[in-house]
Structures are given as structure tokens and as C-alpha cells.
Amino acid sequence: MKKLLIILCLVFFSGCQQVVQEDQSKPTTYTYITKVISEPPGARIEVDNDYIGDAPLEIKWDELSSKEEIHTVKAFPIYENNLVQFKVFFHRSIPKTIFFDMRLGPIPKQYEIDID
């Protein structure tokens, strides 16, 4: 009976080992990548008011380094008659691709016509 109790204790305690990470001082980081494309190519791209390059390019978002909850990606045109465009999104919903069509013009005014 004593041997059975010892065997049960050994089996129980050997199955309850805790898994410990080797280096717990470094938190796990996740990097998200967003492709930015513009038509025509070459639009100047800013992220949160910081210039990062000309499209096409990739933005690498580090979960720990990004402290802002809302991000703004702006595209500045290289040709006249094109307009500045921007996209706004939450950090928890980072898109995989952002497309800027720099050839788009302003939205025309909408008129309300009341016919009686």
C-alpha cells in the first residue's frame, strides 16, 4: 500500500510541472505589415505625420512601439490636380493593404430638389 501511494504521488507531481519561458524579461512582440500602393506610383506617404517614404512601400507596425490607438496614413500627390488623401483606422484593426487612387477628384455637391 505504501509503495502504491509513493507511485501515485510521483505520477501526480511529475505531471504537474510548470512550463517556464527561458527569458521572461522580454515580452512577446508582434509585427504587422501593411502594403501601401498608390496609382500613379510615387505618392509621398506619411504615417501619424511622419514621412516614411514614397509608394509603393510597406509599413511595419510593432505592437509595443505603437502607443497610439488611432493611426492616420496620408498620401500626398506628385502631380497637379490630384488631391491629398488619408485613411484613419484603429491600431487593433490594422489593414493588410492600403490603396490610394490619386486620380480621384472632389465629390460633387449634392442638390436636394423638393418637388411638390
C-alpha positions as CSV (number, residue, x, y, z in Angstrom):
1,M,0.0,0.0,0.0
2,K,2.9,2.3,0.9
3,K,4.5,1.7,-2.5
4,L,1.3,2.4,-4.3
5,L,0.9,5.7,-2.5
6,I,4.5,6.7,-3.4
7,I,4.0,5.7,-7.0
8,L,0.7,7.8,-7.2
9,C,2.5,10.8,-5.7
10,L,5.4,10.6,-8.2
11,V,3.0,10.3,-11.1
12,F,0.9,13.2,-9.9
13,F,3.8,15.6,-9.2
14,S,5.6,14.7,-12.4
15,G,2.5,15.6,-14.4
16,C,2.2,19.0,-12.8
17,Q,5.4,20.6,-14.0
18,Q,5.1,24.2,-14.9
19,V,6.3,25.3,-18.3
20,V,8.6,28.4,-17.9
21,Q,9.9,30.5,-20.7
22,E,13.6,30.8,-20.9
23,D,13.6,34.6,-20.9
24,Q,10.5,36.2,-19.3
25,S,12.0,39.7,-19.2
26,K,11.3,40.2,-22.9
27,P,7.6,40.5,-23.8
28,T,6.3,38.9,-26.9
29,T,6.1,41.3,-29.8
30,Y,4.0,41.0,-32.9
31,T,4.8,42.8,-36.1
32,Y,2.1,43.7,-38.6
33,I,2.9,44.6,-42.2
34,T,0.7,46.9,-44.3
35,K,1.4,47.4,-48.1
36,V,0.7,50.9,-49.3
37,I,0.1,51.3,-53.0
38,S,-0.8,54.4,-55.0
39,E,-1.9,55.0,-58.5
40,P,0.1,56.5,-60.1
41,P,3.1,55.3,-58.0
42,G,5.3,57.7,-56.2
43,A,2.9,59.4,-53.8
44,R,4.6,60.7,-50.6
45,I,3.4,58.7,-47.6
46,E,3.2,59.9,-44.0
47,V,2.1,57.8,-41.0
48,D,1.0,59.8,-38.0
49,N,2.5,62.9,-39.5
50,D,5.9,61.3,-40.0
51,Y,7.3,60.8,-43.6
52,I,8.2,57.2,-44.2
53,G,8.7,57.0,-48.0
54,D,7.1,57.0,-51.4
55,A,4.6,54.4,-52.5
56,P,4.7,51.6,-53.1
57,L,6.1,50.6,-49.7
58,E,5.5,48.5,-46.6
59,I,4.7,49.8,-43.1
60,K,5.9,47.6,-40.2
61,W,3.8,48.1,-37.1
62,D,5.4,46.9,-33.9
63,E,2.7,46.2,-31.3
64,L,4.9,47.5,-28.4
65,S,6.3,50.6,-30.1
66,S,2.9,51.8,-31.3
67,K,1.4,53.7,-28.4
68,E,-1.3,55.5,-30.3
69,E,-4.8,53.9,-30.6
70,I,-5.7,55.7,-33.8
71,H,-3.4,55.9,-36.9
72,T,-3.6,58.2,-39.9
73,V,-1.9,57.4,-43.2
74,K,-1.7,60.3,-45.7
75,A,-0.8,60.2,-49.3
76,F,0.5,63.4,-51.0
77,P,0.2,63.6,-54.8
78,I,3.1,64.1,-57.2
79,Y,1.1,65.7,-59.9
80,E,-1.1,68.8,-60.1
81,N,-4.8,68.4,-60.0
82,N,-4.5,65.5,-57.6
83,L,-5.7,65.7,-54.0
84,V,-4.2,64.7,-50.7
85,Q,-5.9,61.6,-49.4
86,F,-5.8,59.9,-46.0
87,K,-7.0,56.8,-44.2
88,V,-7.8,56.6,-40.5
89,F,-8.0,53.3,-38.5
90,F,-7.7,51.8,-35.1
91,H,-4.5,50.0,-34.1
92,R,-6.4,46.9,-33.3
93,S,-7.7,46.8,-36.9
94,I,-4.5,47.3,-39.0
95,P,-5.3,46.7,-42.7
96,K,-3.0,44.5,-44.8
97,T,-3.2,46.8,-47.8
98,I,-4.0,50.5,-48.3
99,F,-4.7,51.8,-51.8
100,F,-4.7,55.4,-52.7
101,D,-6.1,56.4,-56.2
102,M,-4.5,59.8,-56.6
103,R,-6.6,60.5,-59.8
104,L,-9.8,60.9,-57.8
105,G,-11.3,64.3,-57.7
106,P,-13.5,66.1,-55.2
107,I,-17.0,64.8,-54.5
108,P,-19.6,66.8,-56.5
109,K,-22.2,68.8,-54.5
110,Q,-25.4,67.0,-54.0
111,Y,-28.6,69.0,-54.5
112,E,-31.9,68.5,-52.9
113,I,-34.8,69.1,-55.1
114,D,-38.2,69.4,-53.5
115,I,-41.0,68.8,-56.0
116,D,-44.5,69.3,-54.7
